[in-house]
Amino acid sequence: MTARHEEIADELRRAIDREQYTVGSRLPAETELAAHYGVARGTVRQAVAALTAEGLIGSRQGARRVVLASRRSQTFEELRSFAQWARAMGREATGQVVHQEYRPATTEDAIRLQLREKTRVLHVLRVRGLDGDPVLLERTVYADWIAPSVEIIEPDCPSVTQRLFEDTGLVFAYGEHVIDAVAAGAQDADLLDVRRTSPLLRVRRVTTTREGRPVEWSDDRYRGDAVSFSIHNSIANNALARKPAD
């Protein structure tokens, strides 16, 4: 069972996510938070200490806590899964497969997925939306051993990650992300409803199981006006976070 101070810390993180408490603003006093959550001040103090350790808030002695960061670090599941990230932000995620087909693995596919060249792998082009607006194109290549389970998922499934877990027990455990910028080509521009050559934020990632077996590799392209990434550094943590663009 989750401790009460951990629940309160999570609620405060979400309030910061929603910008209920913006950067530079002060959190309510401990007495106010204790009354709001119906707990002792010591419980609130524990919750606030957790956020302070994460670098989300800070304070001088005798002063109320100040919000230092507008976004919390994401869990791996939220960073890996567009749908889980959107849900955590209070947004509705949509997804639609534009095209999928089996192809022989290229040299790049074989290296990233640790397969022999020419192995049949599944290529999927999927457009993702937030609250009905297209914001992301996923060009994903699935390894041969998981491809049949992906192929049968309905085209508009909002969370492939969740469906694969439900159907096969697969857990995405590790990921490597490389981020850069690219110009939108004709297909990107059409599917994301932007001008051709508009800047897109590209994230190339490889995701593996707990045992290190590659499941997929993907070229994800976000509309530059919809999503940004930030890195939150502290003495105990270096975390990548995805967030809506300001």
N, C-alpha and C positions, 0 to 999 in steps of 0.2 A: 504493500500500500504506500502511495506517495505521501510523504510528510507534508503537513499543512504549509510550512514555510516554503517548500518547493513549489506547491501549487500557487501560492501568492507571488513568488518570484516569476513564475511562468505567466501569470495574468498581467503582471507589470511589464514583462517583456512584450507581450502582445499589445498592451496599451501604447508602448513606445513605438512598436511596429506601425500601429494605426495613426501615429503622430498625435495621439491624445495628449502626450507629453512630448513637445518638440525639443530639438537641440537647444540648449541654453535655458530652458524653463526649469522650474523647481518642482520636485515631487511634493505631494502633501506631507505635512509633518507626521512623525511616527504615531502620534496620538490619533490623528485623523485616519490614517491607514488602519490602525488597530481597530478603531470603531467601525470603519467601513467593512472590514473583513471579519469582525467579531472575534478577534484574537487578542492575546496579550502583546504588549509592546516588544517583548523579547522575541516573539515569533516574527514580527515585522522586521526587527533588527536583523534576524538571520536571513530573511528574504532579500533585504537591501544589501547585506554583505555579499551575497552571491552576485548581484548585479554589479556591485563595485569591483569585485574580483574579475569580472568579465570586461570591465572597462566601459560599461554602458552608462554608469553614473559616477559622480565623484562629489566630494564635499570638503570644506575646511571644518575644523573642529568648531562645534557650536552653531554651524549653519546648516540649513536644509540641503538635501542632496540635489545636485544639478545634473540634468541629462547631458551626457557628453557625446552620445552616438545615436543616430536616428534609426538604426537597424541593428537587430541582434544577429550574431553569427548563426548560420543555419545548420540544422542537422544534416547529415549526409543524405538522408532520405529526401529531404526537401530540395537539396541541391541537385540530386539525381533525378527526382520525379517532378516534372512541371506541375502535374495535378496536385501533388501534396504541397508543393510550395504555394500554389495559388490558394489552396484551402487554408493554409496557415495565415495568409494575408487577408482572408475574408473575401476572396474573389472567386468567381466561377470559371473553371477551366473547361475548355472544349478541345476536341481533337478530331481530325478527319484525315484518313489515309487518301492521298492523291494518287499514288501509284505504288505497287509492290511487285517484285519479280525475283526469281532465282537467277543468279549469274555465277559464272566461275570466279573464284576468288582471284583478284589481282595480286600483284606483288605486295602492294600496300595492305590489302585486306589480310593476306597471309601473315605478314609481319605483325600487324596489330592484334590479330585474333589467334596467332600461334597455330596456324593451320598450313597444310600443304597448298601450294598454288593450284588453281583449277578446282578446289573443293567447292561444292555448291553452297553458296551463302545467300541469305535473303536480304535484298535491298528494299528499304521502305522509305518513301517520301511522305511526310506527315506535316500538316499545318496545324499549329496550336493557337488557341485564342484565349483572351482574358475578357470576360464579360461580353463576349460576342465579337470582339475586335481581334483580327489576326495579328499576332506579335512574334511568332516563331516558326521557322521551318526546320524540321529535323530530317536529315538524310542519314539514316541509320543502317548499318550492316550488321546482321545477326549471324553468329556462328552456326554452323550446320546442325549442331546437337540441340539447339534451342529453337531454331527457325520454324519447325513444324508447329510448335506451340504458339508462336507469334502469328503465323500465317492464318490461323483459324479465329483469331480475335476479331470482333466486329470492327469495321472501319472507323466508327465514331466513338470507340471506347475512350473515356477520358483519362484513364490511368493504366497503361500497359504494365507498369511496374507492379501495381496492386493485382492486376489480373494474373500475371505470371506467378505471383506468390500464391494466389488462391488456387490456381490450376495445377501448378507443378511444385510449389514449395520453394521456388527459386528466390534467393535473397541477394540483391546487389550489395556487395560489401565494400568494395574499394573502387576508387575512380581517380583518373589523372585528367586534368583539364588544362588545355592550352588556349589562351584567349588572344585574339587579334581583331583587326578591323578589315572588312572587305567592302567592295562596291556591289550594289545589287545588280545582278544580271537581269535578263528579260524575264525568266521564269520566277526569280525571287521577287521582282518588282510586281509582277502580276498577282502572285499568291499573297503577298503581304500588303498589297494596295499602297505601294510607294512609287516614287519616280525611279526610273532606271538610273543607275550609278549612285543612288542614295546610300549613305553609309550604313552598314550593318555590323553588329557586334557578333563575331564568330567565336564559338566555343567548340573546339575539337576535343572529344573525350573518349577514353577507353574505360569500360567498366568490367569488373571481374567478380567472381564469387569469393567466398571466404578463403577458399583454397588457392586463389590466384588464377583461376581458369577464366580467360576472357569470354564474356558473354556477347558483347557488342562493341562497336566503335561508331561514333557519330560526328557529323559536321552539322552543328546547330547554328542557325543564323537568326538573330533577334533584330527587330526594328530598333534603330538607335534612339527613337523618341519614346520607346515603351519600357525598356529594361536597361539597367546598368548593373555593374558588379563592383563590389568594394571589398577590400581586405582589411579586416580588423586585427590589429596587432596588439599584443600585451605580453608581459613577461612570461605568462603561462600559456599563451594561445596565439596561433596564427591561423586565422580562419577566413575562408572565402565566402562571401554572401552575395546572393542575387537579390535585386530589389527593383521595383518599378522606377523608371526614370523620373527625375524631378521635373 
